[in-house]
Amino acid sequence: MSRRLEEMRRNPRGDWRIEDVSALCREFGVLCEPARGGGSHYKVAHPRMAEKLTMPFKRPIKAVYIRQLVAFIDKLRAPP
Protein backbone atom coordinates (compact mmCIF):
# COMPACT_ATOMS: atom_id res chain seq x y z
CA MET A 1 0.00 0.00 0.00
CA SER A 2 1.27 3.44 -0.89
CA ARG A 3 1.91 5.74 2.04
CA ARG A 4 1.24 8.82 -0.09
CA LEU A 5 -2.09 7.40 -1.31
CA GLU A 6 -3.22 6.73 2.26
CA GLU A 7 -2.17 10.22 3.36
CA MET A 8 -4.18 11.73 0.49
CA ARG A 9 -7.15 9.54 1.42
CA ARG A 10 -7.00 10.65 5.09
CA ASN A 11 -6.30 14.32 4.39
CA PRO A 12 -7.48 15.47 0.94
CA ARG A 13 -7.39 19.09 2.14
CA GLY A 14 -3.65 18.93 2.83
CA ASP A 15 -1.09 21.15 1.14
CA TRP A 16 -0.77 18.86 -1.91
CA ARG A 17 1.29 20.00 -4.87
CA ILE A 18 1.44 18.77 -8.44
CA GLU A 19 4.76 17.09 -7.55
CA ASP A 20 2.89 14.91 -5.02
CA VAL A 21 0.25 14.03 -7.61
CA SER A 22 2.94 13.21 -10.16
CA ALA A 23 4.85 11.02 -7.70
CA LEU A 24 1.69 9.08 -6.81
CA CYS A 25 0.92 8.58 -10.49
CA ARG A 26 4.43 7.22 -11.09
CA GLU A 27 3.95 4.71 -8.26
CA PHE A 28 0.93 3.24 -10.03
CA GLY A 29 2.05 3.63 -13.64
CA VAL A 30 -0.43 6.41 -14.36
CA LEU A 31 0.33 9.10 -16.94
CA CYS A 32 0.53 12.62 -15.47
CA GLU A 33 1.66 15.26 -17.94
CA PRO A 34 1.16 19.00 -18.44
CA ALA A 35 -1.19 20.32 -21.08
CA ARG A 36 0.48 20.54 -24.47
CA GLY A 37 -0.91 23.97 -25.22
CA GLY A 38 0.70 25.53 -22.16
CA GLY A 39 -2.45 25.36 -20.00
CA SER A 40 -2.52 25.33 -16.22
CA HIS A 41 -3.83 21.77 -15.78
CA TYR A 42 -2.19 18.36 -15.92
CA LYS A 43 -3.77 15.36 -17.63
CA VAL A 44 -4.01 12.14 -15.60
CA ALA A 45 -4.79 8.95 -17.53
CA HIS A 46 -4.14 5.22 -17.75
CA PRO A 47 -4.62 2.94 -20.79
CA ARG A 48 -6.97 0.60 -18.87
CA MET A 49 -9.23 3.44 -17.79
CA ALA A 50 -11.70 5.25 -20.05
CA GLU A 51 -11.87 8.06 -17.51
CA LYS A 52 -9.34 10.92 -17.61
CA LEU A 53 -8.74 13.52 -14.94
CA THR A 54 -7.49 17.07 -15.11
CA MET A 55 -5.49 18.36 -12.16
CA PRO A 56 -4.75 22.07 -11.66
CA PHE A 57 -1.17 23.12 -11.24
CA LYS A 58 -2.12 25.83 -8.75
CA ARG A 59 -1.13 25.11 -5.17
CA PRO A 60 -2.68 23.93 -2.94
CA ILE A 61 -4.69 21.55 -5.05
CA LYS A 62 -8.31 21.53 -3.88
CA ALA A 63 -9.64 18.54 -1.97
CA VAL A 64 -12.15 17.63 -4.70
CA TYR A 65 -9.29 16.92 -7.14
CA ILE A 66 -7.39 14.85 -4.59
CA ARG A 67 -10.52 12.79 -3.87
CA GLN A 68 -10.99 12.21 -7.61
CA LEU A 69 -7.37 11.07 -7.92
CA VAL A 70 -7.71 8.65 -4.98
CA ALA A 71 -10.91 7.20 -6.49
CA PHE A 72 -9.17 6.90 -9.88
CA ILE A 73 -6.27 4.96 -8.34
CA ASP A 74 -8.70 2.76 -6.38
CA LYS A 75 -10.58 1.88 -9.59
CA LEU A 76 -7.31 1.10 -11.32
CA ARG A 77 -6.22 -1.23 -8.49
CA ALA A 78 -9.56 -3.05 -8.33
CA PRO A 79 -9.58 -6.52 -9.87
CA PRO A 80 -11.08 -6.58 -13.39
JOMOKA-V996041 format. One record per backbone hydrogen bond with DSSP energy under -1.0 kcal/mol. CO is the residue of the C=O (numbers start at 1). NH is the residue of the N-H. If there is no record, write none. Layout:
# JOMOKA-V996041
{{CO;NH} {CO;NH}}
This chain:
# JOMOKA-V996041
{{2;6} {3;7} {4;8} {5;9} {6;10} {7;11} {11;14} {14;16} {16;61} {17;21} {18;22} {19;23} {20;24} {21;25} {22;26} {23;27} {24;28} {25;30} {26;29} {31;45} {33;43} {35;38} {40;57} {41;35} {42;55} {43;33} {44;53} {45;31} {46;49} {53;44} {55;42} {62;66} {63;67} {64;68} {65;69} {66;70} {67;71} {68;72} {69;73} {70;74} {71;75} {72;76} {73;77} {74;78}}
